[in-house]
Amino acid sequence: MKGLIPLLLLSLSCAQAQESPPAHTIAVLSRAEGIYMEAFSAFQAAYGSDIPHYDLAKSRPVLKPGVRTVVAFGGKAAAWHYPAHVNIVYAMAPGLMLPPRPRGQAVKVSLIPGMTRVVARIREIQPGIKRLTIFWSAPRYDELVAEAKSSGAALGLEVSLSKVAGPEELPGLLRAEMGKMDAFWLPPDPLLITPDNLRTFREFSWSNSIPFYGTTKGMTREGAVASIGVTFRGIGETAAALVRRLEAGEELPPVLHSEAEELTLNASAARRCGVRIPPALAGGAAFLFP
């Protein structure tokens, strides 16, 4: 009889394991480290349960029967070929916009907290601004810059758009905007934001006292007066909320924004460009470069 007890317990545990419901949601990370892991950890905490995840740098994701939603962190993870019936919530994939899916939904968590908020924050930092130019390259940003134009108009700000076909034409485009802009803004465009281009933007900005604004802490470090972006924690939390909405059967728009805004400032860039950062803004910034 005593020998039967361990066997019985083992049988019960196996039965429970077999009866446990399959995961309806999995996560795929372009690489399970750094910022991707930070966003995934926040997603899992906000979702409230353990989520199977795959490191695309090491193995292919396995979608078992019952999986309805994939949460992808990073461009490679988002662009992976998933079954047509699966929903995809994807983030941290600048320049990528997935097409509508045959049966599931594709919803992007933007790296930008909404253009109305971005333009309003720029005006708060630089109250006298009247003309803002946006430079971009990736075709996927066409709609975003059009949204910026309407957002600026609502705030009495004239927004001009300048598409950059290649790095060789960037100096000429910047010179062409001289006298036509009080500042310029750069989206998180992977075709535009390169070390060489950022150096060109910084030198032009500082030499001509024309502030430029970005969307990431890295842009601020490289010479932007400020960047208005979102936190990786906020991205993960927003992704969790979107998965819950999909589970409830809600139809979602193709792009949604996180409310977790992150403001970073560069005091040296502000001095070079004649911008006086309000003390309240400096005190509330996530990071202030000297």
C-alpha contacts under 8 A as a table, 3 or more apart, distances in Angstrom:
res1	aa1	res2	aa2	distance
1	M	4	L	5.14
1	M	5	I	6.82
2	K	5	I	5.55
2	K	6	P	7.73
3	G	6	P	6.35
3	G	7	L	7.03
4	L	7	L	5.14
4	L	8	L	6.01
5	I	8	L	5.01
5	I	9	L	6.19
6	P	9	L	5.08
6	P	10	L	6.09
7	L	10	L	5.08
7	L	11	S	6.18
8	L	11	S	5.06
8	L	12	L	6.23
9	L	12	L	5.08
9	L	13	S	6.20
10	L	13	S	5.17
10	L	14	C	6.17
11	S	14	C	5.15
11	S	15	A	6.13
12	L	15	A	5.04
12	L	16	Q	6.17
13	S	16	Q	5.08
13	S	17	A	6.18
14	C	17	A	5.05
14	C	18	Q	6.18
15	A	18	Q	5.07
15	A	19	E	6.12
16	Q	19	E	5.00
16	Q	20	S	6.15
17	A	20	S	5.33
22	P	64	K	7.98
22	P	65	P	7.69
22	P	66	G	6.22
22	P	67	V	7.59
23	A	26	I	6.94
23	A	51	I	7.46
23	A	52	P	7.57
23	A	66	G	6.78
23	A	67	V	6.10
24	H	66	G	5.54
24	H	67	V	4.11
24	H	68	R	5.19
24	H	69	T	6.45
25	T	51	I	6.76
25	T	52	P	7.72
25	T	67	V	5.63
25	T	68	R	6.06
25	T	69	T	4.80
25	T	70	V	5.80
25	T	71	V	7.41
26	I	51	I	5.71
26	I	52	P	5.17
26	I	53	H	5.74
26	I	63	L	7.97
26	I	67	V	7.18
26	I	69	T	6.62
26	I	70	V	5.15
26	I	71	V	6.29
27	A	40	F	7.77
27	A	51	I	6.79
27	A	52	P	6.29
27	A	53	H	4.48
27	A	54	Y	6.39
27	A	70	V	5.57
27	A	71	V	4.58
27	A	72	A	5.77
27	A	73	F	7.69
28	V	53	H	5.50
28	V	54	Y	4.81
28	V	55	D	6.26
28	V	56	L	6.68
28	V	61	P	6.87
28	V	70	V	7.03
28	V	71	V	6.22
28	V	72	A	4.84
28	V	73	F	6.35
28	V	77	A	5.79
29	L	32	A	5.67
29	L	36	Y	6.42
29	L	37	M	7.64
29	L	40	F	8.00
29	L	53	H	7.30
29	L	54	Y	6.12
29	L	55	D	5.19
29	L	56	L	5.92
29	L	72	A	5.89
29	L	73	F	4.84
29	L	74	G	6.28
29	L	77	A	5.63
30	S	36	Y	7.43
30	S	55	D	6.23
30	S	56	L	5.06
30	S	57	A	6.20
30	S	72	A	7.82
30	S	73	F	6.28
30	S	74	G	5.16
30	S	75	G	6.97
30	S	76	K	5.46
30	S	77	A	4.83
31	R	36	Y	6.72
31	R	37	M	7.87
31	R	55	D	5.31
31	R	56	L	5.99
31	R	57	A	5.42
31	R	74	G	7.92
32	A	36	Y	6.29
32	A	37	M	5.42
32	A	54	Y	7.68
32	A	55	D	5.17
32	A	56	L	7.90
32	A	57	A	7.87
33	E	36	Y	5.88
33	E	37	M	4.87
33	E	38	E	7.67
34	G	37	M	5.49
34	G	38	E	6.30
35	I	38	E	4.88
35	I	39	A	6.19
35	I	232	F	6.77
36	Y	39	A	5.29
36	Y	40	F	6.13
36	Y	73	F	5.88
36	Y	74	G	6.91
36	Y	92	M	7.92
37	M	40	F	4.94
37	M	41	S	5.93
38	E	41	S	5.28
38	E	42	A	6.41
38	E	232	F	6.48
38	E	233	R	6.63
39	A	42	A	5.20
39	A	43	F	6.16
39	A	73	F	7.63
39	A	232	F	4.92
39	A	233	R	5.21
39	A	234	G	7.66
39	A	235	I	6.20
39	A	236	G	4.54
39	A	237	E	7.95
40	F	43	F	4.87
40	F	44	Q	6.14
40	F	73	F	7.31
40	F	236	G	5.77
41	S	44	Q	5.19
41	S	45	A	6.18
41	S	236	G	7.29
42	A	45	A	5.14
42	A	46	A	6.09
42	A	232	F	7.98
42	A	233	R	5.24
42	A	234	G	7.61
42	A	236	G	4.91
42	A	237	E	5.81
43	F	46	A	5.21
43	F	47	Y	5.96
43	F	233	R	7.60
43	F	235	I	7.75
43	F	236	G	3.96
43	F	237	E	4.96
43	F	238	T	7.60
43	F	239	A	6.33
43	F	240	A	5.28
44	Q	47	Y	5.04
44	Q	48	G	6.16
44	Q	49	S	6.35
44	Q	50	D	6.38
44	Q	51	I	6.47
44	Q	236	G	7.71
44	Q	240	A	7.31
45	A	48	G	5.26
45	A	49	S	7.07
45	A	237	E	8.00
46	A	236	G	7.70
46	A	237	E	5.51
46	A	240	A	5.98
46	A	241	A	7.79
47	Y	237	E	7.70
47	Y	240	A	5.08
47	Y	241	A	7.35
47	Y	244	R	7.86
54	Y	59	S	7.01
54	Y	60	R	7.29
54	Y	61	P	5.65
55	D	58	K	5.54
55	D	59	S	6.11
55	D	60	R	7.67
55	D	61	P	7.77
56	L	59	S	5.25
56	L	60	R	5.76
56	L	61	P	6.96
56	L	76	K	7.89
56	L	77	A	6.68
63	L	67	V	6.18
64	K	67	V	6.04
67	V	70	V	7.74
67	V	86	V	7.28
68	R	85	H	7.36
68	R	86	V	4.98
68	R	87	N	6.10
69	T	86	V	5.39
69	T	87	N	4.48
69	T	88	I	5.75
69	T	89	V	7.38
69	T	243	V	7.40
70	V	86	V	6.94
70	V	87	N	6.15
70	V	88	I	4.92
70	V	89	V	6.29
71	V	88	I	5.86
71	V	89	V	4.74
71	V	90	Y	5.65
71	V	239	A	7.42
72	A	77	A	5.25
72	A	78	A	5.07
72	A	88	I	7.08
72	A	89	V	6.21
72	A	90	Y	4.54
72	A	91	A	6.37
73	F	77	A	6.05
73	F	78	A	6.74
73	F	90	Y	5.92
73	F	91	A	5.16
73	F	92	M	5.81
73	F	93	A	7.36
74	G	77	A	5.39
74	G	78	A	6.18
74	G	90	Y	7.49
74	G	91	A	6.15
74	G	92	M	4.83
74	G	93	A	4.97
75	G	78	A	5.07
75	G	79	A	6.08
75	G	91	A	7.77
75	G	92	M	6.64
75	G	93	A	4.16
75	G	94	P	7.17
75	G	96	L	6.91
76	K	79	A	5.18
76	K	80	W	6.28
76	K	93	A	7.95
77	A	80	W	5.43
78	A	88	I	7.70
78	A	90	Y	5.72
78	A	91	A	7.64
78	A	93	A	7.13
79	A	98	L	7.62
82	Y	86	V	6.89
83	P	86	V	5.71
84	A	101	R	6.37
84	A	102	P	5.83
84	A	103	R	5.93
84	A	104	G	6.38
85	H	101	R	7.78
85	H	102	P	7.04
85	H	103	R	4.78
85	H	104	G	4.70
86	V	103	R	7.36
86	V	104	G	4.96
86	V	105	Q	7.31
87	N	104	G	4.50
87	N	105	Q	4.64
87	N	106	A	5.84
88	I	104	G	7.52
88	I	105	Q	6.20
88	I	106	A	4.70
88	I	107	V	6.27
89	V	106	A	5.94
89	V	107	V	4.88
89	V	108	K	5.87
89	V	109	V	7.37
89	V	239	A	6.62
89	V	242	L	7.41
89	V	243	V	7.26
90	Y	93	A	7.29
90	Y	106	A	7.63
90	Y	107	V	6.37
90	Y	108	K	4.99
90	Y	109	V	6.17
90	Y	239	A	7.66
91	A	108	K	5.83
91	A	109	V	4.92
91	A	110	S	6.66
91	A	111	L	7.59
91	A	235	I	7.11
91	A	239	A	7.81
92	M	109	V	7.58
92	M	110	S	7.52
92	M	111	L	6.57
93	A	96	L	5.67
94	P	111	L	7.32
94	P	188	P	6.11
94	P	189	D	6.16
94	P	190	P	6.51
95	G	138	A	6.08
95	G	139	P	7.76
95	G	140	R	5.62
95	G	141	Y	6.87
95	G	188	P	7.64
95	G	189	D	5.79
95	G	190	P	6.38
96	L	140	R	6.58
97	M	108	K	7.61
97	M	140	R	6.37
98	L	106	A	6.68
99	P	106	A	7.51
100	P	105	Q	6.76
100	P	106	A	6.34
101	R	104	G	5.43
101	R	105	Q	5.70
101	R	106	A	6.45
105	Q	251	E	7.91
105	Q	252	L	7.70
106	A	254	P	6.23
107	V	252	L	6.99
107	V	253	P	6.71
107	V	254	P	4.63
107	V	255	V	5.63
107	V	256	L	7.26
108	K	254	P	6.02
108	K	255	V	4.67
108	K	256	L	6.20
109	V	235	I	6.67
109	V	238	T	7.22
109	V	239	A	6.78
109	V	255	V	6.08
109	V	256	L	5.27
109	V	257	H	5.76
109	V	258	S	6.91
110	S	113	P	7.06
110	S	255	V	6.49
110	S	256	L	6.09
110	S	257	H	5.20
110	S	258	S	7.03
111	L	188	P	7.50
111	L	215	T	7.72
111	L	229	G	6.26
111	L	230	V	6.00
111	L	235	I	7.86
111	L	257	H	7.50
111	L	258	S	7.92
112	I	115	M	7.34
112	I	118	V	7.82
112	I	215	T	6.77
112	I	228	I	7.31
112	I	229	G	5.15
112	I	230	V	6.20
112	I	257	H	6.71
112	I	258	S	7.72
113	P	117	R	6.54
113	P	118	V	6.87
113	P	228	I	7.57
113	P	229	G	6.10
113	P	230	V	6.15
113	P	257	H	5.30
113	P	258	S	5.76
113	P	259	E	6.40
113	P	260	A	7.56
113	P	261	E	6.11
114	G	117	R	5.55
114	G	118	V	6.36
114	G	257	H	6.06
115	M	118	V	4.84
115	M	119	V	5.99
115	M	144	L	7.72
115	M	147	E	6.78
115	M	148	A	5.44
115	M	151	S	6.49
116	T	119	V	5.38
116	T	120	A	6.09
116	T	148	A	7.11
116	T	151	S	5.13
116	T	152	G	7.39
117	R	120	A	5.06
117	R	121	R	6.03
118	V	121	R	5.19
118	V	122	I	6.31
118	V	228	I	6.20
119	V	122	I	5.13
119	V	123	R	6.31
119	V	148	A	7.47
119	V	151	S	7.06
119	V	152	G	6.33
120	A	123	R	5.16
120	A	124	E	6.23
120	A	155	L	7.48
121	R	124	E	4.90
121	R	125	I	6.32
121	R	228	I	7.60
122	I	125	I	5.15
122	I	126	Q	5.99
122	I	127	P	7.93
122	I	213	Y	7.68
123	R	126	Q	4.92
123	R	127	P	4.90
123	R	128	G	7.39
123	R	129	I	6.36
124	E	127	P	5.47
125	I	275	V	7.74
125	I	276	R	7.72
125	I	277	I	5.92
125	I	278	P	6.93
125	I	281	L	7.80
126	Q	129	I	5.77
126	Q	275	V	6.60
126	Q	276	R	7.77
126	Q	277	I	7.82
129	I	132	L	7.47
129	I	157	L	7.47
129	I	182	D	5.82
129	I	183	A	7.36
130	K	156	G	7.40
130	K	157	L	5.08
130	K	158	E	6.10
130	K	181	M	7.86
130	K	182	D	6.64
131	R	157	L	5.91
131	R	158	E	4.76
131	R	159	V	5.89
131	R	160	S	7.50
131	R	180	K	7.00
131	R	181	M	4.83
131	R	182	D	5.28
131	R	183	A	6.90
132	L	157	L	7.21
132	L	158	E	6.23
132	L	159	V	4.82
132	L	160	S	6.20
132	L	181	M	5.41
132	L	182	D	6.00
132	L	183	A	5.20
132	L	184	F	5.26
132	L	185	W	7.22
133	T	159	V	5.63
133	T	160	S	4.58
133	T	161	L	5.67
133	T	162	S	7.00
133	T	177	E	7.91
133	T	181	M	6.06
133	T	183	A	6.56
133	T	184	F	4.57
133	T	185	W	6.37
134	I	145	V	7.19
134	I	159	V	7.31
134	I	160	S	6.26
134	I	161	L	5.00
134	I	162	S	6.00
134	I	184	F	5.59
134	I	185	W	4.97
134	I	186	L	6.07
135	F	161	L	6.33
135	F	162	S	4.90
135	F	163	K	5.65
135	F	164	V	6.60
135	F	184	F	7.42
135	F	185	W	6.71
135	F	186	L	5.80
135	F	187	P	7.79
136	W	141	Y	7.18
136	W	162	S	6.74
136	W	163	K	5.11
136	W	164	V	5.81
136	W	186	L	6.69
136	W	187	P	6.81
136	W	189	D	6.62
136	W	192	L	6.27
137	S	141	Y	7.59
137	S	163	K	5.57
137	S	164	V	4.98
137	S	165	A	6.09
137	S	166	G	7.79
137	S	189	D	6.85
137	S	191	L	5.91
137	S	192	L	5.70
138	A	141	Y	5.83
138	A	142	D	7.78
138	A	189	D	6.29
138	A	190	P	7.44
138	A	191	L	5.95
138	A	192	L	7.56
139	P	142	D	5.65
140	R	143	E	7.16
141	Y	144	L	5.05
141	Y	145	V	6.23
141	Y	189	D	7.77
142	D	145	V	5.54
142	D	146	A	6.37
143	E	146	A	5.07
143	E	147	E	6.21
144	L	147	E	5.04
144	L	148	A	6.31
145	V	148	A	4.85
145	V	149	K	6.35
145	V	161	L	7.14
146	A	149	K	5.14
146	A	150	S	6.69
147	E	150	S	5.30
147	E	151	S	6.11
148	A	151	S	4.93
148	A	152	G	5.96
148	A	159	V	7.23
149	K	152	G	5.22
149	K	153	A	6.28
149	K	158	E	7.37
149	K	159	V	5.13
149	K	160	S	7.23
150	S	153	A	5.06
150	S	154	A	6.36
151	S	154	A	5.26
151	S	155	L	6.71
152	G	155	L	5.18
152	G	156	G	6.21
152	G	157	L	4.61
152	G	158	E	6.13
152	G	159	V	6.02
153	A	156	G	4.94
153	A	157	L	5.21
153	A	158	E	6.09
153	A	159	V	7.41
154	A	157	L	7.38
162	S	173	L	7.46
164	V	167	P	7.29
164	V	169	E	7.01
164	V	170	L	6.46
164	V	173	L	7.78
164	V	192	L	7.60
165	A	169	E	7.21
166	G	169	E	5.87
166	G	170	L	6.99
167	P	170	L	5.25
167	P	192	L	7.82
167	P	197	N	6.76
168	E	171	P	7.24
169	E	172	G	5.50
169	E	173	L	6.32
170	L	173	L	5.12
170	L	174	L	6.22
170	L	197	N	7.85
171	P	174	L	5.20
171	P	175	R	6.27
171	P	200	T	7.34
172	G	175	R	5.11
172	G	176	A	6.12
173	L	176	A	5.01
173	L	177	E	6.50
174	L	177	E	5.30
174	L	178	M	6.76
174	L	204	F	7.60
175	R	178	M	5.28
177	E	180	K	5.13
177	E	181	M	6.25
178	M	181	M	6.56
179	G	182	D	7.82
181	M	184	F	7.06
181	M	210	I	7.97
182	D	210	I	6.12
182	D	211	P	7.35
183	A	210	I	5.35
183	A	211	P	4.89
183	A	212	F	5.47
183	A	213	Y	7.65
184	F	210	I	7.71
184	F	211	P	6.67
184	F	212	F	4.77
184	F	213	Y	6.25
185	W	212	F	5.61
185	W	213	Y	4.64
185	W	214	G	5.72
186	L	189	D	7.59
186	L	212	F	7.69
186	L	213	Y	6.34
186	L	214	G	4.98
186	L	215	T	7.03
187	P	214	G	6.32
187	P	215	T	6.07
188	P	193	I	6.88
188	P	214	G	7.57
188	P	215	T	6.08
188	P	216	T	7.35
189	D	192	L	5.33
189	D	193	I	5.80
190	P	193	I	5.36
190	P	194	T	7.26
191	L	194	T	7.26
192	L	197	N	6.83
193	I	197	N	6.27
193	I	198	L	6.27
194	T	197	N	5.21
194	T	198	L	6.01
195	P	198	L	5.20
195	P	199	R	6.21
196	D	199	R	5.13
196	D	200	T	6.36
197	N	200	T	4.97
197	N	201	F	6.17
198	L	201	F	5.02
198	L	202	R	6.05
198	L	219	M	7.66
198	L	222	E	6.94
199	R	202	R	5.13
199	R	203	E	6.12
199	R	222	E	7.55
200	T	203	E	5.30
200	T	204	F	6.15
201	F	204	F	5.26
201	F	205	S	5.97
201	F	212	F	7.85
202	R	205	S	5.03
202	R	206	W	5.97
202	R	212	F	7.92
202	R	222	E	7.22
202	R	223	G	5.42
202	R	224	A	7.09
203	E	206	W	5.37
203	E	207	S	5.81
204	F	207	S	5.28
204	F	208	N	6.04
204	F	210	I	7.73
205	S	208	N	5.50
205	S	209	S	5.66
205	S	210	I	4.78
205	S	211	P	5.67
205	S	212	F	6.46
205	S	273	C	7.26
206	W	209	S	5.13
206	W	210	I	6.68
206	W	211	P	7.43
206	W	269	A	7.01
206	W	272	R	5.59
206	W	273	C	6.04
207	S	210	I	7.96
208	N	273	C	7.59
209	S	272	R	6.14
209	S	273	C	3.91
209	S	274	G	6.57
210	I	273	C	5.65
211	P	224	A	7.01
211	P	225	V	6.10
211	P	269	A	7.61
211	P	270	A	7.29
211	P	273	C	5.51
211	P	275	V	7.74
212	F	224	A	5.17
212	F	225	V	6.00
212	F	226	A	7.54
213	Y	220	T	7.69
213	Y	224	A	5.16
213	Y	225	V	5.84
213	Y	226	A	5.19
213	Y	227	S	5.47
213	Y	228	I	7.79
214	G	219	M	5.76
214	G	220	T	6.78
214	G	224	A	6.28
214	G	226	A	6.35
214	G	227	S	4.27
214	G	228	I	6.45
215	T	219	M	6.91
215	T	227	S	4.52
215	T	228	I	4.85
215	T	229	G	4.67
216	T	219	M	5.38
216	T	220	T	6.69
216	T	227	S	5.54
216	T	228	I	6.83
216	T	229	G	5.68
216	T	264	T	7.82
217	K	220	T	5.10
217	K	221	R	6.22
217	K	227	S	6.42
217	K	264	T	5.99
217	K	287	F	7.98
218	G	221	R	5.04
218	G	222	E	6.25
219	M	222	E	5.04
219	M	223	G	6.50
219	M	224	A	5.80
219	M	227	S	6.87
220	T	223	G	5.36
220	T	224	A	4.40
220	T	225	V	6.31
220	T	226	A	5.56
220	T	227	S	5.79
220	T	264	T	6.53
220	T	265	L	6.28
220	T	266	N	5.96
220	T	289	F	7.81
221	R	224	A	7.01
221	R	266	N	6.84
221	R	289	F	6.76
223	G	266	N	6.96
223	G	269	A	5.70
224	A	227	S	6.88
224	A	265	L	7.77
224	A	266	N	6.64
224	A	269	A	6.31
225	V	265	L	5.83
225	V	266	N	5.08
225	V	267	A	7.12
225	V	268	S	7.96
225	V	269	A	5.07
225	V	270	A	5.17
226	A	263	L	7.03
226	A	264	T	5.51
226	A	265	L	4.37
226	A	266	N	6.10
227	S	262	E	7.95
227	S	263	L	5.84
227	S	264	T	5.37
227	S	265	L	6.70
228	I	261	E	6.94
228	I	262	E	5.93
228	I	263	L	4.92
228	I	264	T	6.87
229	G	261	E	5.73
229	G	262	E	5.07
229	G	263	L	6.48
230	V	234	G	6.58
230	V	235	I	7.07
230	V	258	S	6.71
230	V	259	E	7.61
230	V	260	A	5.49
230	V	261	E	4.44
230	V	262	E	4.83
231	T	234	G	5.00
231	T	235	I	6.32
231	T	260	A	6.00
231	T	261	E	6.45
231	T	262	E	5.72
232	F	235	I	4.94
232	F	236	G	6.35
233	R	236	G	5.20
233	R	237	E	6.25
234	G	237	E	5.05
234	G	238	T	5.99
234	G	258	S	6.14
234	G	259	E	7.12
234	G	260	A	4.97
234	G	261	E	7.95
235	I	238	T	5.16
235	I	239	A	6.17
235	I	258	S	6.10
235	I	260	A	7.71
236	G	239	A	5.09
236	G	240	A	6.35
237	E	240	A	5.13
237	E	241	A	6.41
238	T	241	A	5.11
238	T	242	L	6.27
238	T	257	H	7.89
238	T	258	S	5.78
239	A	242	L	5.08
239	A	243	V	6.29
240	A	243	V	5.18
240	A	244	R	6.42
241	A	244	R	5.19
241	A	245	R	6.35
242	L	245	R	5.00
242	L	246	L	6.20
243	V	246	L	5.04
243	V	247	E	6.15
244	R	247	E	5.00
244	R	248	A	6.33
245	R	248	A	5.04
245	R	249	G	6.62
245	R	250	E	5.58
246	L	249	G	5.10
246	L	250	E	5.27
246	L	251	E	7.12
246	L	252	L	7.66
247	E	250	E	7.44
253	P	256	L	6.91
258	S	261	E	7.27
262	E	285	A	7.37
262	E	286	A	6.11
263	L	285	A	5.14
263	L	286	A	5.63
263	L	287	F	7.20
264	T	285	A	5.55
264	T	286	A	5.60
264	T	287	F	4.84
264	T	288	L	5.90
264	T	289	F	7.85
265	L	282	A	7.25
265	L	285	A	6.85
265	L	287	F	6.35
265	L	288	L	4.77
265	L	289	F	6.07
266	N	269	A	5.42
266	N	270	A	6.29
266	N	288	L	5.77
266	N	289	F	4.56
266	N	290	P	6.19
267	A	270	A	5.05
267	A	271	R	6.27
267	A	277	I	7.96
267	A	288	L	6.96
267	A	289	F	5.98
267	A	290	P	5.11
268	S	271	R	5.20
268	S	272	R	6.25
268	S	289	F	7.56
268	S	290	P	5.98
269	A	272	R	5.08
269	A	273	C	6.22
270	A	273	C	5.20
270	A	274	G	5.97
270	A	275	V	4.77
270	A	276	R	6.63
270	A	277	I	7.24
271	R	274	G	5.11
271	R	275	V	6.02
271	R	276	R	7.26
272	R	275	V	7.81
277	I	281	L	6.83
277	I	282	A	6.58
278	P	281	L	5.37
278	P	282	A	6.41
279	P	282	A	5.00
279	P	283	G	6.03
280	A	283	G	5.16
280	A	284	G	6.28
281	L	284	G	5.15
281	L	285	A	6.11
282	A	285	A	5.31
282	A	288	L	7.02
285	A	288	L	6.51
